[in-house]
């Protein structure tokens, strides 16, 4: 089957085509961009399909990074995948951005920590153990402080590979012989990681797809503040 993966959770817009039967990445495009993903992702998908020499109707499944990440980016990616799912009558799957980041580095045998910038001193993070083929969750994805994450990793007592857009800053701040950092090609979001993460997930109908922000969106915060001041 042909799986289309999309990631718009951060500053990277990425799309990939994965042949699940032969375990081959047929095509991938990633762009680190300052433009909004609404300008980039659908033209990118269209170009990717054309260059792969296939028809959009050949796509059997679609996977998308469901968060955490940029609220706007996630909404754009998920809305686009829902629209394609309805149009092509195919099922979809949401993959944790943190898990997809770890999947980018799944060839590393050991503990992988995906860390993404959130706000102030907070990060989104999750910890996995890789045997080079499968990820086992060590710490569920959550929003926590950098100090809390550093303490958890220190108590873990083993070498840890850091990846994600918060990895470099975390590595520099908490220098430890137990920390290594993923190379540039494995450090940021990639649709290939989304495709790999989707292989162990249940695919659902497009209307069942939803984002996982791990924190309240701005509208919810404003409403909550209004309720508290009444």
C-alpha positions as CSV (number, residue, x, y, z in Angstrom):
1,X,0.0,0.0,0.0
2,X,1.0,3.6,-0.6
3,X,1.2,5.8,2.5
4,X,1.4,9.6,2.3
5,X,2.9,11.3,5.3
6,X,2.6,15.0,6.2
7,X,4.2,17.0,8.9
8,X,3.4,20.7,9.5
9,X,3.9,20.8,13.3
10,X,6.9,23.1,13.3
11,X,8.9,25.3,11.0
12,X,9.6,22.4,8.6
13,X,7.0,21.5,6.0
14,X,7.5,17.9,5.0
15,X,5.7,15.3,2.8
16,X,6.7,11.7,2.0
17,X,5.5,8.7,0.1
18,X,6.1,5.3,1.7
19,X,5.6,1.9,0.1
20,X,4.5,-0.2,3.1
21,X,4.7,-3.5,1.3
22,X,8.4,-3.1,0.3
23,X,9.3,-0.7,3.1
24,X,10.7,1.9,0.7
25,X,10.5,5.7,0.9
26,X,9.5,6.5,-2.6
27,X,9.9,10.2,-2.3
28,X,10.3,12.9,0.3
29,X,10.4,16.7,0.4
30,X,11.2,18.9,3.4
31,X,11.5,22.7,3.6
32,X,12.5,24.8,6.5
33,X,10.3,27.8,5.9
34,X,9.1,31.1,7.3
35,X,6.0,31.0,5.2
36,X,2.7,29.6,6.5
37,X,2.1,26.0,5.9
38,X,-1.1,26.8,4.1
39,X,1.1,28.2,1.3
40,X,3.5,25.3,1.2
41,X,2.1,21.9,2.1
42,X,-0.5,21.2,-0.6
43,X,1.6,22.4,-3.5
44,X,4.4,20.3,-2.0
45,X,2.2,17.2,-1.9
46,X,1.1,17.8,-5.5
47,X,4.7,18.1,-6.7
48,X,5.8,15.1,-4.8
49,X,3.1,12.9,-6.3
50,X,3.9,14.2,-9.8
51,X,7.6,13.6,-9.4
52,X,7.0,10.1,-8.1
53,X,5.1,9.3,-11.3
54,X,1.9,8.3,-9.6
55,X,-1.7,9.5,-9.4
56,X,-3.2,10.9,-6.2
57,X,-5.8,8.1,-6.5
58,X,-2.9,5.6,-5.9
59,X,-2.6,6.7,-2.3
60,X,-4.2,4.2,0.1
61,X,-3.5,5.8,3.5
62,X,-2.6,9.2,4.9
63,X,-0.7,10.0,8.1
64,X,-0.1,13.3,9.7
65,X,1.8,14.7,12.7
66,X,-1.0,15.4,15.2
67,X,1.1,17.3,17.8
68,X,2.4,18.7,19.9
69,X,3.6,21.7,17.9
70,X,2.4,24.9,16.3
71,X,-1.3,25.3,16.8
72,X,-1.7,26.9,13.3
73,X,0.6,24.4,11.6
74,X,-1.2,21.4,13.1
75,X,-4.6,22.7,12.1
76,X,-3.4,23.3,8.6
77,X,-1.9,19.8,8.2
78,X,-4.8,18.0,9.8
79,X,-7.4,19.9,7.8
80,X,-5.5,19.1,4.6
81,X,-5.3,15.4,5.4
82,X,-9.0,15.3,6.3
83,X,-9.9,16.9,3.0
84,X,-7.8,14.5,1.1
85,X,-9.1,11.5,3.1
86,X,-12.7,12.5,2.2
87,X,-11.8,13.1,-1.4
88,X,-9.9,9.9,-1.8
89,X,-12.2,7.8,0.5
90,X,-9.2,6.5,2.4
91,X,-8.4,6.2,6.1
92,X,-6.1,8.5,8.0
93,X,-3.8,8.3,11.0
94,X,-2.5,10.9,13.5
95,X,1.1,10.3,14.8
96,X,2.6,12.1,17.8
97,X,5.2,14.6,16.6
98,X,7.5,13.5,19.4
99,X,7.2,9.8,18.3
100,X,7.8,10.8,14.7
101,X,11.0,12.6,15.7
102,X,12.2,9.5,17.5
103,X,11.4,7.4,14.5
104,X,13.7,9.6,12.4
105,X,16.5,8.2,14.6
106,X,15.2,4.7,15.1
107,X,18.4,3.2,13.8
108,X,20.1,4.4,17.0
109,X,20.0,1.5,19.5
110,X,19.3,3.0,22.9
111,X,17.3,5.7,24.6
112,X,15.9,8.6,22.5
113,X,14.5,11.8,24.0
114,X,12.4,14.0,21.7
115,X,12.3,17.5,23.0
116,X,10.5,20.5,21.4
117,X,10.3,24.1,22.5
118,X,7.0,25.1,24.1
119,X,7.1,28.4,25.9
120,X,9.5,30.1,28.5
121,X,11.4,27.2,30.2
122,X,8.8,24.6,29.2
123,X,9.3,21.9,26.6
124,X,7.3,19.1,25.1
125,X,9.1,15.9,25.6
126,X,8.8,12.1,25.4
127,X,11.4,9.3,25.9
128,X,11.6,6.1,24.0
129,X,13.9,3.0,23.9
130,X,14.8,1.8,20.4
131,X,16.0,-1.6,19.4
132,X,16.7,-0.2,15.8
133,X,13.3,-1.5,14.7
134,X,10.6,-0.7,17.3
135,X,10.2,2.1,19.9
136,X,9.2,1.4,23.4
137,X,7.8,4.3,25.4
138,X,9.8,5.1,28.6
139,X,8.2,8.4,29.4
140,X,4.8,9.4,27.9
141,X,4.7,12.7,26.0
142,X,4.1,15.7,28.3
143,X,4.7,19.4,28.9
144,X,7.3,19.9,31.6
145,X,10.2,22.2,32.6
146,X,13.7,21.7,31.2
147,X,14.9,21.0,34.8
148,X,12.3,18.3,35.3
149,X,13.3,16.7,32.0
150,X,17.0,16.9,32.9
151,X,16.3,15.2,36.3
152,X,14.3,12.4,34.7
153,X,17.1,11.7,32.2
154,X,19.7,11.8,34.9
155,X,17.8,9.3,37.0
156,X,17.5,7.1,33.9
157,X,21.2,6.5,34.1
158,X,21.9,5.6,30.5
159,X,23.2,7.4,27.4
160,X,20.4,9.4,25.7
161,X,20.2,10.7,22.2
162,X,18.4,14.1,22.0
163,X,16.4,15.1,19.0
164,X,13.8,17.8,18.2
165,X,14.0,21.6,17.8
166,X,14.8,22.0,21.5
167,X,17.6,19.4,21.5
168,X,20.5,21.7,20.7
169,X,19.6,24.3,23.5
170,X,18.9,21.5,26.0
171,X,22.2,19.8,25.1
172,X,24.1,23.0,25.6
173,X,22.4,24.0,28.8
174,X,22.7,20.6,30.5
175,X,26.0,19.3,29.2
176,X,26.5,15.7,30.3
177,X,28.6,12.8,29.1
178,X,25.3,10.9,29.0
179,X,23.8,13.2,26.4
180,X,24.5,12.9,22.6
181,X,22.6,14.9,20.0
182,X,21.1,13.7,16.8
183,X,22.7,14.8,13.5
184,X,21.0,17.7,11.7
185,X,19.1,15.3,9.3
186,X,17.5,13.5,12.3
187,X,16.9,16.5,14.5
188,X,13.9,18.2,13.0
189,X,10.5,17.1,11.9
190,X,10.2,14.8,8.9
191,X,7.3,13.2,7.1
192,X,9.4,10.0,6.9
193,X,9.2,9.8,10.7
194,X,5.5,10.2,10.5
195,X,5.2,7.4,8.0
196,X,7.3,5.1,10.2
197,X,5.3,6.0,13.3
198,X,2.1,5.3,11.5
199,X,3.0,1.7,10.8
200,X,2.0,0.7,14.4
201,X,-1.1,2.9,14.5
202,X,-4.8,2.3,13.8
203,X,-6.1,4.2,10.8
204,X,-9.5,5.9,11.2
205,X,-12.0,7.7,9.1
206,X,-11.1,11.4,8.4
207,X,-13.7,12.8,10.7
208,X,-12.1,11.0,13.6
209,X,-8.7,12.7,13.2
210,X,-7.8,15.4,15.7
211,X,-4.9,17.3,17.1
212,X,-3.1,16.7,20.4
213,X,-1.8,20.0,21.7
214,X,-0.7,18.9,25.2
215,X,-1.7,22.4,26.4
216,X,-4.7,24.7,26.2
217,X,-5.0,26.7,23.0
218,X,-5.2,30.5,23.4
219,X,-9.0,30.6,22.9
220,X,-9.4,28.2,25.8
221,X,-7.1,30.2,28.0
222,X,-9.0,33.4,27.3
223,X,-12.4,31.7,28.0
224,X,-11.0,30.2,31.2
225,X,-9.7,33.6,32.4
226,X,-13.1,35.2,31.8
227,X,-14.8,32.5,33.8
228,X,-12.4,32.9,36.7
229,X,-13.0,36.7,36.8
230,X,-16.7,36.5,37.0
